[in-house]
Amino acid sequence: MYELCPTEMRLNESYITIYRGYMYALIMAFLPFTFLLFLTVGILCAMNTRCAESNTDIMERAVESMATKADDASSPIVLVMVVALFLLCNAISLLVNICDMIAGLITADTQMALIDVGNVLVVFNATANFFIYITFSQSYRRDLCLMLGLSRAT
């Protein structure tokens, strides 16, 4: 029978502090969270700019196909909602990682409770995306109905 044992380096306190504390929190939590936050803000600004177009531009777009326009209009909304939900649900996990790096910031019991809440929110995020797509994306509803063999009642 084989047993996996940690190496001497894995048990080194400096390794644990640098790798598990700072590097993991920075690369796996903080940077992706910040990147998604900036992208979402950029999308919201672009949507706001698009909404501020002149009436003549809006009239020219009205000539386009209605189904295509409806899907095009809902796509950024769906994207922003999915990303916003992801950011909200993963904010607790990011907070726990930050608290791990700063000793004594919160108690161990509070940290364990936050870890549990963070895990529940991550599971909620994974299941809620389906409902966001089904509610706000006409093309997703249409394709889902086709895949399930249902009539195309959207």
Sequence and secondary structure as in RCSB ss.txt:
>XXXX:A:sequence
MYELCPTEMRLNESYITIYRGYMYALIMAFLPFTFLLFLTVGILCAMNTRCAESNTDIMERAVESMATKADDASS
PIVLVMVVALFLLCNAISLLVNICDMIAGLITADTQMALIDVGNVLVVFNATANFFIYITFSQSYRRDLCLMLGL
SRAT
>XXXX:A:secstr
       HHHH HHHIIIIIIIIHIIIIIIHHHHHHHHHHHHHHHHHHHHHT  HHHHHHHTTS HHHHHHHHHH
HHHHHHHHHHHHHHHHHHHHHHHHHHSTTSS HHHHHHHHHHHHHHHHHHHHHHHHHHHHH HHHHHHHHHHHT 
    
